[in-house]
Amino acid sequence: MKTFVGVLVIVLASVEAHQLQSQEDHLQDHPEASFGAISGKVLYQNGKPVSGARVCPIALDRPNPSIMPQSFTNEKGEFLVAGLRVGHYEVPAAKEDEGYPEMGPIFYGIDELAPREEVSAGKVTVGVVVRLGAKASRLVGRIENASTHQEVQAGIGFYKAEGPIHPANAMDGLYLTRTSGYRSGESESGRVGTLGRGEFDILVPANKPFLLEVGAPGYEPWYYGTDGTKQNAAPIKVSEGATKKLLILLRPLKKAAH
């Protein structure tokens, strides 16, 4: 005898499959459209499908909009991203709640895994296969006022280990920026907004050294190292599968004497 939950799962799966097919049929029937779509599968390295992976194509021949079309894979690892303007795209995938980071940032060293595809007007580019890379490690922590120990919302910068932290061209040494209150994989796991404003939970590449800077208005910048100063900044490295915890104390700027 089928339970209500079992029937509901079957119905939802059928609706999802129908929606995917309907979107593909609509695009095929309207070739005059200036938009297209990309469909395919996301797989683990062992070839098994990835459920709940986020796929967000990145335009290679134009600036990307602030809100980019994306999709999440179904139980079979299938995805369909519609609403894409005609052009060339990189198609990265991520499953951050399981430790598989975004493919775009070179910080993770897996940017070459994202396939590149062309989108044509009114058509679906089919058969795209995205394979996730190696699992990342995690850097978690809390940022506090060194005097009051209250939470502080701050910016977090990840820089190349060979430095300097602030080269003449900042982008030459900067890998990635995040803001506290951020947890990698929130959009996939549904745990949005569960961290405090001074907390963070960020995926970092395993066994890859990097420099870490934390800053907030009204506070002295903090650098990972022996004493939090820039002159004693040192690379940080998190071993494979590990989670490194940090307590970061920001010193308030001294008020100028009148």
ZITA-V727813 format. One record per residue. OMEGA is omega in whole degrees, -180 to 180 (none if undefined). NEAR is the number of other C-alpha atoms within 8 Angstrom. D_FIRST is the distance of its C-alpha to the first C-alpha in Angstrom with 1 decimal. Layout:
# ZITA-V727813
omega=OMEGA near=NEAR d_first=D_FIRST
omega=OMEGA near=NEAR d_first=D_FIRST
This chain:
# ZITA-V727813
omega=-179 near=2 d_first=0.0
omega=177 near=5 d_first=3.8
omega=178 near=6 d_first=6.4
omega=-180 near=6 d_first=9.7
omega=-180 near=6 d_first=11.6
omega=179 near=8 d_first=9.7
omega=-179 near=9 d_first=10.2
omega=179 near=8 d_first=13.6
omega=180 near=8 d_first=14.6
omega=-179 near=8 d_first=14.0
omega=-179 near=8 d_first=15.9
omega=179 near=8 d_first=18.6
omega=180 near=8 d_first=19.1
omega=179 near=8 d_first=19.5
omega=-179 near=8 d_first=22.0
omega=179 near=8 d_first=23.8
omega=179 near=8 d_first=24.3
omega=179 near=8 d_first=25.5
omega=178 near=8 d_first=27.9
omega=-179 near=9 d_first=29.4
omega=-179 near=8 d_first=29.9
omega=179 near=8 d_first=31.4
omega=178 near=9 d_first=33.9
omega=-179 near=11 d_first=35.0
omega=-179 near=8 d_first=35.4
omega=-180 near=8 d_first=37.4
omega=179 near=14 d_first=39.8
omega=-177 near=10 d_first=40.3
omega=-179 near=7 d_first=41.1
omega=-177 near=8 d_first=43.6
omega=-180 near=9 d_first=46.0
omega=-178 near=6 d_first=48.7
omega=179 near=9 d_first=46.9
omega=180 near=9 d_first=48.7
omega=176 near=14 d_first=45.4
omega=-178 near=18 d_first=43.0
omega=177 near=16 d_first=40.0
omega=177 near=12 d_first=39.0
omega=-180 near=13 d_first=35.6
omega=-179 near=12 d_first=34.6
omega=172 near=14 d_first=32.9
omega=-176 near=16 d_first=33.6
omega=168 near=14 d_first=33.4
omega=179 near=11 d_first=34.3
omega=180 near=8 d_first=37.3
omega=177 near=5 d_first=35.1
omega=179 near=7 d_first=33.6
omega=-179 near=7 d_first=30.1
omega=-180 near=12 d_first=29.0
omega=178 near=12 d_first=29.6
omega=176 near=10 d_first=27.2
omega=177 near=11 d_first=28.9
omega=179 near=13 d_first=32.4
omega=179 near=12 d_first=34.9
omega=-177 near=14 d_first=37.0
omega=-178 near=12 d_first=40.2
omega=-179 near=12 d_first=42.6
omega=180 near=9 d_first=46.3
omega=-179 near=11 d_first=49.0
omega=-176 near=9 d_first=51.9
omega=176 near=7 d_first=54.3
omega=175 near=5 d_first=54.3
omega=179 near=6 d_first=53.7
omega=179 near=7 d_first=50.1
omega=180 near=5 d_first=49.2
omega=175 near=4 d_first=48.5
omega=-174 near=4 d_first=44.8
omega=176 near=8 d_first=43.6
omega=178 near=10 d_first=40.6
omega=-178 near=10 d_first=37.8
omega=175 near=10 d_first=34.1
omega=-177 near=10 d_first=31.4
omega=176 near=16 d_first=29.4
omega=-176 near=9 d_first=25.7
omega=179 near=9 d_first=23.4
omega=-179 near=9 d_first=25.1
omega=-176 near=14 d_first=28.5
omega=177 near=12 d_first=29.4
omega=172 near=13 d_first=31.7
omega=177 near=10 d_first=33.7
omega=-179 near=14 d_first=36.8
omega=177 near=11 d_first=38.3
omega=-179 near=8 d_first=41.5
omega=177 near=10 d_first=43.8
omega=179 near=9 d_first=47.4
omega=180 near=11 d_first=48.9
omega=-179 near=10 d_first=50.2
omega=-175 near=11 d_first=49.6
omega=165 near=13 d_first=47.1
omega=-174 near=12 d_first=46.2
omega=179 near=13 d_first=42.4
omega=176 near=16 d_first=41.7
omega=179 near=15 d_first=38.4
omega=174 near=12 d_first=37.7
omega=-169 near=14 d_first=35.0
omega=179 near=12 d_first=37.2
omega=175 near=10 d_first=34.6
omega=178 near=7 d_first=34.2
omega=179 near=10 d_first=38.0
omega=-171 near=13 d_first=38.4
omega=174 near=11 d_first=41.3
omega=180 near=11 d_first=42.5
omega=-174 near=15 d_first=44.2
omega=-176 near=8 d_first=46.9
omega=179 near=10 d_first=49.2
omega=177 near=9 d_first=51.5
omega=-175 near=8 d_first=51.2
omega=175 near=12 d_first=48.1
omega=-180 near=9 d_first=49.7
omega=-177 near=10 d_first=46.8
omega=-179 near=11 d_first=47.9
omega=-179 near=7 d_first=48.6
omega=-177 near=11 d_first=44.9
omega=179 near=14 d_first=44.1
omega=177 near=11 d_first=44.4
omega=-174 near=8 d_first=46.7
omega=177 near=9 d_first=45.8
omega=178 near=9 d_first=47.3
omega=179 near=17 d_first=45.8
omega=-177 near=12 d_first=47.1
omega=176 near=12 d_first=47.2
omega=-177 near=15 d_first=44.1
omega=175 near=13 d_first=42.5
omega=173 near=13 d_first=39.7
omega=-171 near=13 d_first=40.9
omega=173 near=7 d_first=38.0
omega=-180 near=7 d_first=37.2
omega=179 near=10 d_first=38.5
omega=178 near=9 d_first=37.5
omega=179 near=14 d_first=38.2
omega=179 near=12 d_first=38.2
omega=179 near=12 d_first=38.3
omega=-179 near=9 d_first=41.3
omega=178 near=5 d_first=41.8
omega=177 near=11 d_first=40.5
omega=174 near=14 d_first=43.0
omega=-177 near=15 d_first=44.1
omega=173 near=13 d_first=44.3
omega=-178 near=14 d_first=47.2
omega=179 near=12 d_first=46.4
omega=-178 near=11 d_first=48.9
omega=180 near=11 d_first=50.5
omega=-176 near=15 d_first=53.7
omega=168 near=14 d_first=56.0
omega=-175 near=13 d_first=59.4
omega=-178 near=9 d_first=61.6
omega=-174 near=6 d_first=63.5
omega=-177 near=6 d_first=60.9
omega=172 near=8 d_first=57.7
omega=179 near=6 d_first=55.9
omega=177 near=12 d_first=53.4
omega=174 near=10 d_first=54.9
omega=-173 near=12 d_first=53.2
omega=174 near=11 d_first=54.8
omega=-178 near=11 d_first=54.8
omega=-179 near=12 d_first=54.0
omega=178 near=12 d_first=55.6
omega=-175 near=12 d_first=54.9
omega=177 near=14 d_first=58.0
omega=-176 near=13 d_first=59.0
omega=-178 near=8 d_first=60.2
omega=174 near=5 d_first=63.5
omega=-5 near=10 d_first=64.3
omega=-179 near=7 d_first=66.2
omega=180 near=9 d_first=63.7
omega=178 near=8 d_first=65.7
omega=180 near=9 d_first=67.2
omega=173 near=4 d_first=69.4
omega=-173 near=7 d_first=66.4
omega=-176 near=8 d_first=63.6
omega=179 near=6 d_first=60.9
omega=-176 near=6 d_first=62.5
omega=-175 near=13 d_first=61.2
omega=177 near=12 d_first=58.2
omega=-166 near=12 d_first=54.8
omega=172 near=9 d_first=52.5
omega=176 near=9 d_first=52.6
omega=176 near=8 d_first=50.1
omega=178 near=10 d_first=50.4
omega=-170 near=13 d_first=49.3
omega=-177 near=12 d_first=46.2
omega=173 near=12 d_first=44.5
omega=177 near=9 d_first=41.5
omega=177 near=9 d_first=40.6
omega=-179 near=10 d_first=37.1
omega=-176 near=10 d_first=36.7
omega=180 near=7 d_first=35.5
omega=-175 near=11 d_first=32.7
omega=-178 near=8 d_first=31.6
omega=-179 near=6 d_first=31.9
omega=-177 near=7 d_first=34.4
omega=175 near=7 d_first=37.2
omega=-178 near=7 d_first=40.1
omega=-180 near=5 d_first=39.2
omega=174 near=10 d_first=42.6
omega=-175 near=8 d_first=45.9
omega=179 near=9 d_first=48.6
omega=-178 near=14 d_first=50.4
omega=176 near=15 d_first=47.5
omega=-180 near=14 d_first=46.3
omega=-168 near=11 d_first=43.8
omega=175 near=10 d_first=44.8
omega=177 near=12 d_first=43.9
omega=-179 near=11 d_first=47.1
omega=-180 near=12 d_first=47.7
omega=174 near=12 d_first=47.8
omega=178 near=8 d_first=51.2
omega=-179 near=7 d_first=53.0
omega=177 near=10 d_first=55.9
omega=176 near=12 d_first=56.4
omega=-175 near=16 d_first=58.5
omega=177 near=12 d_first=57.1
omega=178 near=12 d_first=58.7
omega=-178 near=11 d_first=57.6
omega=178 near=12 d_first=59.5
omega=178 near=11 d_first=59.4
omega=179 near=4 d_first=62.1
omega=-179 near=6 d_first=64.5
omega=173 near=10 d_first=63.8
omega=176 near=10 d_first=65.4
omega=179 near=10 d_first=63.3
omega=180 near=13 d_first=61.6
omega=177 near=14 d_first=61.3
omega=-178 near=14 d_first=59.4
omega=-175 near=10 d_first=62.2
omega=-175 near=8 d_first=64.3
omega=178 near=6 d_first=65.3
omega=-179 near=10 d_first=63.5
omega=-178 near=12 d_first=66.5
omega=-178 near=7 d_first=66.8
omega=179 near=4 d_first=69.6
omega=178 near=10 d_first=67.5
omega=-178 near=12 d_first=64.3
omega=179 near=9 d_first=62.5
omega=175 near=11 d_first=59.5
omega=180 near=9 d_first=56.2
omega=-179 near=9 d_first=53.7
omega=-177 near=16 d_first=50.2
omega=-175 near=8 d_first=49.1
omega=178 near=8 d_first=45.9
omega=-176 near=9 d_first=42.7
omega=173 near=8 d_first=44.8
omega=179 near=9 d_first=44.9
omega=-178 near=8 d_first=48.4
omega=180 near=7 d_first=49.1
omega=168 near=8 d_first=52.1
omega=-174 near=8 d_first=53.9
omega=-179 near=9 d_first=56.2
omega=180 near=10 d_first=59.1
omega=179 near=13 d_first=60.9
omega=177 near=9 d_first=64.5
omega=177 near=10 d_first=65.5
omega=178 near=7 d_first=68.4
omega=179 near=4 d_first=71.7
omega=180 near=4 d_first=73.2
omega=179 near=4 d_first=76.5
omega=180 near=3 d_first=79.6
omega=none near=2 d_first=81.5
